[in-house]
Amino acid sequence: MMTTRPELQGSFGMIASTHWLASAAGMSVLERGGNAFDAAVAGGFVLQIVEPHLNGPGGDLPVILWSATEGRAHVVCGQGPSPAAASPRHFSDLGLTLVPGSGPLAATVPGAFGAWTLMLERWGTWELADVLAFALHYAEDGFPVLPAISRTIGAVSELFTEHWQPSAAAWLDGSAPPAPGGWWRSPAIAATYRQILRHATGGSREQRIAAARDAWYRGFVAEEVESFCRSAWRDTSGRDHAGLLTAEDLARWQPTVEEPIATPYAERYQVLKTGPWGQGPVVGQQLRMLDALGLQAETSLSARWIHLVTEAAKLGYADREAWYGDPLASDIPLAALLSAEYAAERAALVGDRADLELRPGSPDGRTPRLATLPEAGSPSPGIGEPTMGSSEPIAAEAVVDPRLSSPGPLGENRGDTCHLDVVDRWGNLVSATPSGGWLQSSPVIAALGFPLGTRAQMFYLEPDLPNSLRPGVRPRTTLSPSLALRDGQPWLAFGTPGGDQQDQWQLAFFTALVNAGDGANLQAVIDAPMFHTNHFPSSFYPREAHPGELVVEDRLPAEVLAELRERGHRLTLSGAWTLGRLSAVAIEGGRLKAAANPRGAQGYAIGR
């Protein structure tokens, strides 16, 4: 079987990530005696420096890990909540019906540093200074500029020069973006981390790491965040708004360790995801439906297989829209959503033709309610009065793409995400999906060198929805790392960037891997043509939906594309290697395995 690169196999350790320098850093840690948790943290901090358009120090982080010592899995939640001052009334007083997609008004507590350091403290063995050394090297000595970094900065350079001067100082070479392949440094971020490390002294290793975390959330970083948020900055509404985050918001938050949500599939497997504060459980819903639909009897990437996977995604994501949110703030019927009985009920809705409606279900007999989307041709969603949701399915003609974004300097300022997976010789596994705090998301805080994230854009401003904006609540995010067990044993850590597509691309990868049987080649499954639907509302500003749209890599055979069209799918052909950026590591038959995405020519797996 031809693949773009070999599937790696060995017995010592493996790491796969979205950037070769992060993979190299993590492998260096493994080679020097560190475990999977040390390696993941080192690689994660490197990703903040070398993929700044995809994540940053001011971003978010969910992790799913398997501790071989404990013989169990954990979720580390680094998703910070909304500020105490955040409320729909505040936004409506500003004339906003959606949270802007950029700027400090969309900021939540930056949770990535807390989550990385908590994992290091609890399961790692290295000092914070040692895992940070790799990121500090690239921030101070320089790193190669990816073409995507240059394109991203070029798209917002006018915004930087006219409205976000600290970002212009950090990211423009005069008035131009850094050239692709050029060398760039982030000295202000390095200075922030150097200052953090000066607080990581005294006591035990764990106490030193905790002291560094205190310096972030109850020290100088929190103070600078509050000072920055007092000023107004231009955002995607076309106006200037101040932020709501305060030092007290950061001080009262801490990363948490939670139980993963486990869903069985195909008798032998369990897939572990975060709770419904992320979209992760939608994978469990899809797997339950696909079990009921007999997906294992279908040929992977046949038209019928793609049809079934796509229709299950439409139903699962419709439930995401109606039912997912922070379970600490809303009553989420998760057990019912993930039950075999509910899955059978939902699977019965899948026919031979593409469904063009958004159909949330009624778990436990509850009535679903969906947020109202902007009408086609309506003015900017930043203007107008809030509208209430509806309990009725959204008809295709009622959910049209508002096309509210533009290629101009405001645009959507939408970023993306990174991912890394690690397995070590002791059997520890890590799947981590850092995101947010993109260089294009918000102005750089000059004193810290990095911007805040914009995760609050995922809240709805309508009241009484599970994902409605409320003070101190986590937004329902798209960040979705994965672990899988086979026959009750830890088997696979995997994930991908991609926003709403993360749990479609992962679902397609995982079910194809299972269909391929024991010993399947990870790289071959990652290399296979990928697809997703944009049928449901986007989690990102301006929340557009494209009913029935199925985006496919054009490498799929012509007869498969023709049958999908006959089934009523509204096909959009993307380039041959454009969808899905999966990476994975596995423990199989006493060996360790790894593979990484070839798309974009920057993801790499390393191991021995």
Secondary structure, DSSP 4 states (H G I P E B T S, - for coil): ---SSPPEEESSEEEEESSHHHHHHHHHHHHTT--HHHHHHHHHHHHHHH-TTTB-TTSBEEEEEEETTTTEEEEEEE-----TT--HHHHHHTT-SS--SSSGGG-----HHHHHHHHHHHH--S-HHHHHHHHHHHHHH-EEPPHHHHHHHHHHHHHHHHT-HHHHHHH-BTTBPPPTT-EE--HHHHHHHHHHHHH--SS-HHHHHHHHHHHHHSSHHHHHHHHHHTSEEE-TTSSEEE----HHHHHH---EEEPPEEEEETTTEEEEE--TTBSTHHHHHHHHHHHHHTGGGSPTTSHHHHHHHHHHHHHHHHHHHHH-S-TTTS---HHHHTSHHHHHHHHTT--SS---SB----GGGPPP-BPPPPPTT---TTSS-----BSSPBPGGGS-------SSSSS-----B--EEEEETT--EEEE--BB--TTTS--BTTTTB----GGGGSBSSTTSTTB--TT----B----EEEEETTEEEEEEE---GGGHHHHHHHHHHHHHHH-TT--HHHHHHS--EEE--SPPSSTT----TTEEEEETTS-HHHHHHHHHTT-EEEEE-TT-S---EEEEEETTEEEEEE--TTS--EEEE-
